[in-house]
Amino acid sequence: MAASEEEVDVLVQRVVKDITNAFKRNPNIDEIGLIPCPEPRYNRSPIVLVENKLGVESWCVKFLLPYVHNKLLLYRQRKHWLDREALVDITSTLLLLNPDFTTAWNVRKELQQCGVLNPEKDLYLGKLALTKFPKSPETWIHRRWVLLQVLQECSGQGGYRKEQGEAHQSVAVAVAERSQSLCEHLTRTLHQEMKVCSDAACRYPSNYNAWSHRIWVLQHMAMGNVKVLHDELSSMRLWVSMHVSDHSGFHYRQFLIKELMSELCHDSESAATILPQQQPIVSSKKIHHQTHLQANREASGAEGVGEEELQPGLVPVLQLFHQELELCTDLIQSFPGHETLWCHRRHVFYLWHHWRREHQHYHCTSNRGTESPHLNHIDPGLSSNSCTSLSQGNGRGCGRGDTMNGQPHASEAMEVDGGMTLPDPHDTKRLKRGLLMPCPPNLASEHRFIISVLDGSCNLEQKRFALAYKKWLNTVIGQ
C-alpha cells in the first residue's frame, strides 16, 4: 500500500510538471477540456496538447485533484512548505480542474501582492478555467479583484508621473507617452474582458455571472464613455438575434440603454447651461419665430418641431428607443412564441414612458410651465386619429416610412401639390443636417403592433404574450 502511494505521488508530480511544460511550450493555449478515458491505454502522459487546445485524460483526475488539494491545504495549515514556484504550479493545476476552490485563488492573491505573479497571468488562467466552467462564481470574483489591482496600479503610476512632470518639465514627453501607454493598456484589457464574457455567455445559456461581470467592467473601466456604450449596444444586436431566449443577455442590453439615456441626458443638461448670459438673448429671438411656426402648424394640422427647438440630447435618445423597438418588432415577428422578447419590449417601452415624463417635466419647468410643440408631438396618447387627420389634411400620414415631423421619409418620394409653394428654410436646414426624427413610440403604435400580431400569427404562445402585453399597457401605462 505504501508503494502504491509512492507511485501515485510520482505519477501526479509528473502530470503537474507536464501541465506546466505544456504552457511553456505553447503560451497561446485558449481552451482546456477533459478527454473521456476511464483507464490509461498507453504508457504516455495523460496531458494532450493539440494546436491551442489542452486536454487532460479523465482517468488521472481522480489522482491529480486530491493530491494538489491536500498539498495546498497542508501549506495553508503550515504543515508543509512549498516554494513560490511550486505554489504557482499547484494552484494553476488545481484551479484548472476546480476553479471554485476559494483557497487557491486567495493564495494567488498573496503571490500577486508579493510581486511573484503578474496580473495578466491570473486573468489568463481564469480565462482558461472559464472555457471549461463558464459559470464559476469564484473565477469571476477573482477577475474583478485582479482588474481592481490593475486600475489602482495604472492610476497610481499616472499620478506619480504627473507630479514628476509638474516638478520637472523635461519629462513632459515621458509623461505623455506613459499616459498613452496606460490608456492603450486599459482599452486592450477592456476589449479582452468583453471577449471573455461573450465566450462564457455562449458556452452557458443565461449565464448571469458572466453578464454581471460585463456590467461591472463597464461601470469601472468605461465609466460613462458613450462611444464604448454605443459599440457594446451595436455588437450585442447580432448576439441577441441569435439567442432570443437568453434573459440575461437582454437584461445587459437594458443596462446599456439606461446608461446611454443617463449620459445623453447629462450631456443635454450640460449643454443647456453653457453661456447662461447669452440665453435670454437667444430666447428673445426665438419667441416670435416659434409662435409663427406653431400658428402655421396649427393651421395646417401638422405637429412638427423645428430643429432649433430640439435639445442636444433629445434626438439621440429618441433614435435609441426607436431602433430598440424596431429590433424587438423584427425579433418578435421572426421568432414567435419567445417570452423573453416580449419582456424586453415591455421594459424598453417602460423606460421610454418614464423618460418622456421626466423630460416633459424638466422642459415645462425650464420654460416656466409652457409645453413645447415637440413634447406634444411625443405624447404617448397620440392616437391613430391624429395620423388620419394628417393624411387627410396634408396628403401625408404618420405611418412607418411615411412622414417624420411633417417631412416625408427619405425613402419615399415627396408628393407635389398642384400649387407651387416656397420651401421652408428651416426644413431645408434640417434636411441638410439629416435630423429627420422617427415617429416616437406611443400607446397607439403599440396597440397597432399588438393587433397585427394577433391577426397575423397562428402561434398560441405568441397570442398569449401579445394579450398579456396589451393588458400590461392598459394597466400600467394607460392609467
C-alpha positions as CSV (number, residue, x, y, z in Angstrom):
1,M,0.0,0.0,0.0
2,A,2.9,2.3,0.8
3,A,4.5,1.5,-2.5
4,S,1.2,2.3,-4.3
5,E,1.0,5.7,-2.6
6,E,4.5,6.5,-3.6
7,E,3.8,5.5,-7.2
8,V,0.7,7.8,-7.1
9,D,2.8,10.7,-5.8
10,V,5.4,10.2,-8.6
11,L,2.6,10.0,-11.2
12,V,0.9,13.1,-10.0
13,Q,4.1,15.1,-9.8
14,R,4.9,14.1,-13.3
15,V,1.4,15.2,-14.5
16,V,1.7,18.6,-12.8
17,K,5.1,19.1,-14.4
18,D,3.6,18.1,-17.8
19,I,0.9,20.7,-17.5
20,T,3.5,23.4,-16.6
21,N,5.7,22.4,-19.6
22,A,2.6,22.4,-21.9
23,F,2.1,26.1,-21.1
24,K,5.8,26.8,-21.6
25,R,5.8,25.1,-25.0
26,N,2.6,26.9,-26.1
27,P,1.7,30.1,-24.3
28,N,-1.3,30.7,-26.6
29,I,-3.5,27.9,-25.2
30,D,-7.1,29.1,-25.4
31,E,-9.2,26.2,-24.2
32,I,-9.0,23.3,-21.8
33,G,-11.1,20.1,-21.5
34,L,-11.4,16.6,-20.3
35,I,-10.8,13.6,-22.6
36,P,-13.1,10.7,-21.7
37,C,-10.7,7.9,-20.9
38,P,-11.6,5.6,-17.9
39,E,-8.3,3.8,-18.0
40,P,-4.8,4.6,-19.3
41,R,-4.4,2.9,-22.7
42,Y,-0.8,3.7,-23.4
43,N,2.3,4.4,-21.4
44,R,2.3,8.1,-22.1
45,S,1.4,11.4,-20.4
46,P,-2.3,12.0,-19.9
47,I,-1.8,15.6,-21.0
48,V,-2.6,16.1,-24.6
49,L,-1.7,19.4,-26.4
50,V,-3.1,19.8,-30.0
51,E,-2.6,23.2,-31.5
52,N,-4.0,25.6,-28.9
53,K,-6.2,23.1,-27.1
54,L,-5.1,21.4,-23.9
55,G,-6.8,18.1,-22.9
56,V,-6.5,16.1,-19.7
57,E,-7.4,12.4,-19.8
58,S,-10.1,11.8,-17.3
59,W,-8.5,8.7,-15.6
60,C,-5.8,10.8,-14.0
61,V,-8.2,13.4,-12.4
62,K,-9.1,11.1,-9.6
63,F,-5.5,11.0,-8.6
64,L,-4.5,14.5,-9.5
65,L,-7.2,16.6,-7.9
66,P,-6.9,15.1,-4.3
67,Y,-3.2,15.4,-4.5
68,V,-3.0,19.1,-5.3
69,H,-5.9,19.8,-3.0
70,N,-4.2,18.2,0.0
71,K,-0.8,19.8,-0.8
72,L,-2.4,23.3,-0.8
73,L,-4.3,22.7,2.5
74,L,-1.2,21.4,4.2
75,Y,0.6,24.6,3.1
76,R,-2.2,26.8,4.4
77,Q,-2.1,25.0,7.7
78,R,1.7,25.5,7.9
79,K,2.3,21.8,8.0
80,H,4.1,21.6,4.7
81,W,6.4,24.1,3.0
82,L,6.2,24.9,-0.7
83,D,8.3,27.4,-2.6
84,R,6.7,30.1,-4.7
85,E,7.2,28.3,-8.0
86,A,5.6,25.1,-6.7
87,L,2.7,27.2,-5.3
88,V,2.1,28.7,-8.7
89,D,2.2,25.3,-10.4
90,I,-0.1,23.6,-7.8
91,T,-2.7,26.4,-7.8
92,S,-2.7,26.5,-11.6
93,T,-3.4,22.8,-11.8
94,L,-6.0,22.8,-9.1
95,L,-7.9,25.8,-10.5
96,L,-8.0,24.3,-14.0
97,L,-9.7,21.3,-12.5
98,N,-11.8,23.0,-9.8
99,P,-12.0,26.8,-10.2
100,D,-14.4,27.2,-7.3
101,F,-11.7,26.4,-4.7
102,T,-11.5,29.8,-3.0
103,T,-8.3,29.0,-1.0
104,A,-6.3,28.5,-4.2
105,W,-7.4,32.0,-5.5
106,N,-6.6,33.5,-2.2
107,V,-3.1,32.0,-2.4
108,R,-2.6,33.5,-5.8
109,K,-3.8,36.9,-4.4
110,E,-1.0,36.8,-1.9
111,L,1.5,35.8,-4.6
112,Q,0.4,38.7,-6.7
113,Q,0.7,41.2,-3.9
114,C,4.2,39.9,-3.2
115,G,5.1,40.6,-6.8
116,V,5.6,36.9,-7.8
117,L,2.6,36.8,-10.1
118,N,1.8,39.1,-13.0
119,P,-1.9,40.1,-13.1
120,E,-2.1,39.2,-16.7
121,K,-1.2,35.6,-15.8
122,D,-4.1,35.4,-13.4
123,L,-6.5,36.8,-16.0
124,Y,-5.2,34.3,-18.5
125,L,-5.7,31.4,-16.0
126,G,-9.2,32.5,-15.3
127,K,-10.0,32.8,-19.0
128,L,-8.9,29.1,-19.5
129,A,-10.9,27.9,-16.5
130,L,-14.0,29.6,-17.8
131,T,-13.7,27.6,-21.1
132,K,-14.5,24.5,-19.0
133,F,-16.5,26.1,-16.2
134,P,-18.1,29.2,-17.7
135,K,-20.4,29.9,-14.7
136,S,-17.7,29.6,-11.9
137,P,-18.6,32.4,-9.5
138,E,-15.2,32.3,-7.7
139,T,-13.4,32.8,-11.0
140,W,-15.5,35.9,-11.9
141,I,-14.9,37.3,-8.4
142,H,-11.2,36.9,-8.6
143,R,-11.1,38.5,-12.1
144,R,-12.8,41.6,-10.6
145,W,-10.2,41.7,-7.8
146,V,-7.4,41.5,-10.3
147,L,-8.9,44.2,-12.5
148,L,-9.2,46.5,-9.5
149,Q,-5.4,45.9,-8.9
150,V,-4.7,46.8,-12.5
151,L,-6.8,50.0,-12.2
152,Q,-5.1,51.1,-9.0
153,E,-1.7,50.4,-10.4
154,C,-2.4,52.4,-13.5
155,S,-3.9,55.3,-11.6
156,G,-1.0,55.3,-9.1
157,Q,1.6,55.3,-11.8
158,G,-0.2,58.0,-13.7
159,G,-0.5,60.2,-10.6
160,Y,3.2,59.8,-9.8
161,R,4.3,60.6,-13.3
162,K,2.0,63.6,-13.3
163,E,3.7,65.0,-10.2
164,Q,7.1,64.4,-11.7
165,G,6.0,66.2,-14.8
166,E,4.9,69.2,-12.9
167,A,8.2,69.3,-11.0
168,H,10.4,68.7,-14.0
169,Q,9.2,69.9,-17.3
170,S,11.9,68.0,-19.0
171,V,10.0,64.7,-18.6
172,A,6.8,66.1,-20.1
173,V,7.2,63.9,-23.2
174,A,7.8,60.8,-21.0
175,V,4.6,61.7,-19.0
176,A,2.6,61.9,-22.3
177,E,4.0,58.6,-23.6
178,R,3.3,56.9,-20.3
179,S,-0.3,58.1,-20.1
180,Q,-0.9,57.0,-23.7
181,S,0.6,53.6,-22.9
182,L,-1.7,53.2,-19.8
183,C,-4.7,54.2,-21.8
184,E,-4.0,51.7,-24.5
185,H,-3.4,49.0,-21.9
186,L,-6.7,49.7,-20.2
187,T,-8.5,49.8,-23.6
188,R,-7.0,46.4,-24.5
189,T,-7.9,44.9,-21.2
190,L,-11.5,46.2,-21.6
191,H,-11.8,44.5,-25.0
192,Q,-10.4,41.3,-23.7
193,E,-12.9,41.2,-20.8
194,M,-15.7,41.8,-23.2
195,K,-14.5,38.8,-25.3
196,V,-14.2,36.6,-22.2
197,C,-17.7,37.5,-21.1
198,S,-19.1,36.8,-24.6
199,D,-17.4,33.4,-24.9
200,A,-18.7,32.4,-21.5
201,A,-22.2,33.5,-22.3
202,C,-22.1,31.4,-25.5
203,R,-21.0,28.3,-23.6
204,Y,-23.6,28.5,-20.9
205,P,-27.1,30.0,-21.6
206,S,-28.4,32.7,-19.3
207,N,-25.0,33.0,-17.7
208,Y,-25.9,35.5,-15.0
209,N,-22.3,35.6,-13.6
210,A,-20.8,36.4,-17.0
211,W,-23.3,39.2,-17.7
212,S,-23.0,40.7,-14.2
213,H,-19.2,40.8,-14.6
214,R,-19.6,42.5,-18.0
215,I,-21.8,45.2,-16.4
216,W,-19.2,45.6,-13.6
217,V,-16.4,46.0,-16.2
218,L,-18.3,48.8,-18.0
219,Q,-19.1,50.6,-14.8
220,H,-15.5,50.6,-13.5
221,M,-13.5,50.7,-16.7
222,A,-15.7,52.5,-19.3
223,M,-17.2,55.0,-16.8
224,G,-19.8,56.6,-19.0
225,N,-17.9,56.5,-22.2
226,V,-20.7,57.0,-24.8
227,K,-18.6,55.5,-27.6
228,V,-18.0,52.3,-25.7
229,L,-21.6,52.0,-24.7
230,H,-22.7,52.5,-28.3
231,D,-20.2,49.9,-29.5
232,E,-21.5,47.4,-27.0
233,L,-25.1,48.1,-28.0
234,S,-24.2,47.6,-31.7
235,S,-22.2,44.4,-31.1
236,M,-25.0,42.9,-28.9
237,R,-27.5,43.3,-31.7
238,L,-26.3,40.2,-33.5
239,W,-25.8,38.3,-30.3
240,V,-29.4,38.8,-29.0
241,S,-30.7,37.9,-32.5
242,M,-29.0,34.5,-32.2
243,H,-30.0,34.0,-28.5
244,V,-33.6,35.1,-28.4
245,S,-34.4,33.2,-25.2
246,D,-31.5,34.5,-23.1
247,H,-32.9,36.7,-20.4
248,S,-29.5,37.7,-19.1
249,G,-28.4,39.0,-22.5
250,F,-31.4,41.2,-22.9
251,H,-31.0,42.4,-19.3
252,Y,-27.5,43.5,-20.3
253,R,-28.9,45.3,-23.3
254,Q,-31.4,47.1,-21.0
255,F,-28.5,48.2,-18.8
256,L,-26.8,49.7,-21.9
257,I,-29.9,51.6,-22.8
258,K,-30.3,53.1,-19.3
259,E,-26.6,54.1,-19.3
260,L,-26.9,55.8,-22.7
261,M,-30.0,57.6,-21.6
262,S,-28.3,58.9,-18.5
263,E,-25.2,60.0,-20.4
264,L,-27.1,61.6,-23.2
265,C,-29.4,63.5,-20.9
266,H,-26.4,64.6,-18.8
267,D,-24.8,66.0,-22.0
268,S,-28.0,67.7,-22.9
269,E,-28.3,69.4,-19.5
270,S,-24.6,70.4,-19.6
271,A,-25.1,72.0,-23.0
272,A,-28.1,73.9,-21.7
273,T,-26.0,75.6,-19.0
274,I,-23.4,76.8,-21.4
275,L,-23.2,80.6,-21.9
276,P,-26.0,81.5,-19.4
277,Q,-25.6,85.2,-20.1
278,Q,-26.5,84.7,-23.8
279,Q,-29.5,82.5,-23.1
280,P,-32.0,85.4,-22.7
281,I,-30.9,86.9,-26.0
282,V,-31.3,83.7,-27.8
283,S,-34.7,83.1,-26.2
284,S,-35.9,86.5,-27.2
285,K,-35.0,85.9,-30.8
286,K,-36.9,82.6,-30.8
287,I,-40.2,83.8,-29.3
288,H,-41.7,85.4,-32.4
289,H,-40.4,82.7,-34.7
290,Q,-41.7,79.8,-32.6
291,T,-45.1,81.5,-32.3
292,H,-45.2,81.9,-36.1
293,L,-44.2,78.3,-36.7
294,Q,-46.8,77.0,-34.2
295,A,-49.5,79.0,-35.8
296,N,-48.6,77.7,-39.2
297,R,-48.7,74.1,-37.9
298,E,-52.0,74.6,-36.2
299,A,-53.4,76.0,-39.4
300,S,-52.1,73.1,-41.4
301,G,-52.8,70.4,-38.8
302,A,-49.2,69.2,-38.6
303,E,-47.4,68.5,-35.4
304,G,-43.8,69.0,-36.2
305,V,-40.9,70.7,-34.5
306,G,-38.2,73.0,-35.7
307,E,-34.6,71.9,-35.5
308,E,-33.7,74.7,-33.1
309,E,-36.4,73.6,-30.6
310,L,-34.7,70.3,-30.0
311,Q,-32.4,69.9,-27.1
312,P,-29.0,68.3,-27.9
313,G,-29.7,65.0,-26.1
314,L,-33.3,64.6,-27.3
315,V,-32.7,63.3,-30.8
316,P,-30.2,60.6,-29.9
317,V,-32.4,59.3,-27.1
318,L,-35.5,59.2,-29.4
319,Q,-33.5,57.4,-32.0
320,L,-32.2,55.0,-29.4
321,F,-35.7,53.9,-28.4
322,H,-36.9,53.8,-31.9
323,Q,-34.2,51.5,-33.0
324,E,-34.6,49.2,-30.0
325,L,-38.3,48.9,-30.6
326,E,-37.7,48.2,-34.2
327,L,-35.3,45.4,-33.2
328,C,-38.0,44.0,-30.8
329,T,-40.5,44.1,-33.6
330,D,-38.3,42.2,-36.0
331,L,-37.3,39.6,-33.5
332,I,-40.9,39.0,-32.3
333,Q,-42.1,38.6,-35.8
334,S,-39.2,36.4,-36.8
335,F,-39.2,34.2,-33.7
336,P,-42.8,33.9,-32.4
337,G,-43.5,32.4,-29.0
338,H,-40.5,33.7,-27.1
339,E,-41.4,35.4,-23.8
340,T,-38.0,37.0,-23.4
341,L,-38.6,39.2,-26.4
342,W,-42.0,40.4,-25.1
343,C,-40.5,41.1,-21.6
344,H,-37.7,43.1,-23.3
345,R,-40.2,45.2,-25.3
346,R,-42.2,45.8,-22.1
347,H,-39.1,47.1,-20.3
348,V,-38.0,49.3,-23.2
349,F,-41.4,50.9,-23.5
350,Y,-41.5,51.4,-19.8
351,L,-38.1,53.2,-19.9
352,W,-39.3,55.4,-22.8
353,H,-42.6,56.3,-21.0
354,H,-40.8,57.4,-17.8
355,W,-38.0,59.2,-19.7
356,R,-40.7,61.1,-21.7
357,R,-42.5,62.2,-18.5
358,E,-39.3,63.2,-16.8
359,H,-38.1,65.2,-19.8
360,Q,-41.5,66.8,-20.2
361,H,-41.5,67.9,-16.5
362,Y,-37.9,69.3,-16.9
363,H,-38.8,71.1,-20.1
364,C,-42.0,72.6,-18.7
365,T,-40.1,73.8,-15.6
366,S,-37.3,75.4,-17.7
367,N,-40.0,77.1,-19.9
368,R,-42.0,78.4,-16.9
369,G,-44.8,75.9,-17.3
370,T,-45.2,76.1,-21.1
371,E,-45.2,72.9,-23.0
372,S,-43.3,72.9,-26.3
373,P,-44.8,71.6,-29.5
374,H,-42.2,68.8,-29.5
375,L,-43.5,67.4,-26.2
376,N,-47.0,67.5,-27.6
377,H,-45.6,65.6,-30.6
378,I,-44.1,62.8,-28.4
379,D,-47.2,62.5,-26.2
380,P,-47.9,58.7,-26.0
381,G,-51.6,59.5,-26.1
382,L,-51.3,60.4,-29.7
383,S,-53.7,58.1,-31.5
384,S,-54.2,56.9,-35.0
385,N,-56.9,59.5,-35.4
386,S,-54.2,62.2,-35.4
387,C,-52.3,60.4,-38.1
388,T,-55.6,60.0,-40.1
389,S,-56.3,63.7,-39.9
390,L,-52.8,64.5,-41.0
391,S,-53.1,62.3,-44.0
392,Q,-56.4,63.8,-44.9
393,G,-55.2,67.4,-44.4
394,N,-51.8,67.2,-46.0
395,G,-51.8,64.1,-48.1
396,R,-49.2,62.5,-45.7
397,G,-49.5,60.1,-42.8
398,C,-47.6,59.2,-39.7
399,G,-47.3,55.6,-40.7
400,R,-43.9,53.8,-40.8
401,G,-41.9,55.2,-43.7
402,D,-44.4,58.0,-44.5
403,T,-43.6,61.2,-42.6
404,M,-41.4,62.3,-39.8
405,N,-42.0,65.6,-38.2
406,G,-44.2,66.7,-41.1
407,Q,-41.5,65.8,-43.6
408,P,-41.6,62.8,-46.0
409,H,-39.3,59.9,-45.2
410,A,-36.1,59.9,-47.2
411,S,-37.0,56.6,-48.9
412,E,-40.4,57.9,-50.1
413,A,-40.9,60.3,-53.0
414,M,-42.2,63.7,-51.9
415,E,-45.7,64.4,-53.1
416,V,-46.2,67.6,-55.0
417,D,-49.5,69.5,-54.8
418,G,-51.0,71.4,-57.7
419,G,-49.8,74.8,-56.5
420,M,-46.2,75.9,-56.1
421,T,-45.1,76.6,-52.5
422,L,-42.0,78.2,-51.3
423,P,-39.7,75.8,-49.3
424,D,-39.3,76.4,-45.6
425,P,-35.7,77.5,-44.9
426,H,-35.8,75.6,-41.6
427,D,-36.9,72.4,-43.3
428,T,-34.1,72.8,-45.8
429,K,-31.6,73.3,-42.9
430,R,-33.0,70.2,-41.2
431,L,-32.8,68.1,-44.3
432,K,-29.2,69.1,-44.9
433,R,-28.2,68.0,-41.4
434,G,-30.1,64.8,-41.7
435,L,-32.1,65.4,-38.5
436,L,-35.2,63.5,-39.6
437,M,-36.7,62.1,-36.4
438,P,-38.7,58.9,-36.4
439,C,-42.2,58.7,-35.1
440,P,-41.8,58.4,-31.3
441,P,-43.3,55.3,-29.6
442,N,-46.8,55.7,-28.1
443,L,-49.7,53.7,-26.9
444,A,-51.4,53.8,-30.3
445,S,-48.5,52.4,-32.2
446,E,-48.0,49.6,-29.6
447,H,-51.7,48.7,-29.8
448,R,-51.4,48.6,-33.6
449,F,-48.5,46.3,-33.3
450,I,-50.4,44.0,-30.9
451,I,-53.3,43.9,-33.4
452,S,-51.0,43.0,-36.2
453,V,-49.5,40.1,-34.2
454,L,-52.9,38.8,-33.1
455,D,-54.2,38.9,-36.7
456,G,-51.1,37.5,-38.4
457,S,-49.8,34.9,-36.1
458,C,-51.1,31.3,-35.6
459,N,-48.8,30.6,-32.7
460,L,-50.9,30.3,-29.5
461,E,-48.0,31.3,-27.2
462,Q,-47.4,34.4,-29.4
463,K,-51.0,35.4,-29.0
464,R,-50.9,34.8,-25.3
465,F,-47.8,37.0,-24.9
466,A,-49.4,39.7,-27.0
467,L,-52.6,39.8,-24.9
468,A,-50.5,39.9,-21.7
469,Y,-48.6,42.8,-23.1
470,K,-51.8,44.6,-24.1
471,K,-53.1,44.1,-20.5
472,W,-49.9,45.5,-19.1
473,L,-50.1,48.6,-21.4
474,N,-53.7,49.3,-20.3
475,T,-52.9,48.7,-16.6
476,V,-49.5,50.4,-16.1
477,I,-49.1,52.9,-18.9
478,G,-52.7,53.8,-19.8
479,Q,-53.6,55.0,-16.3
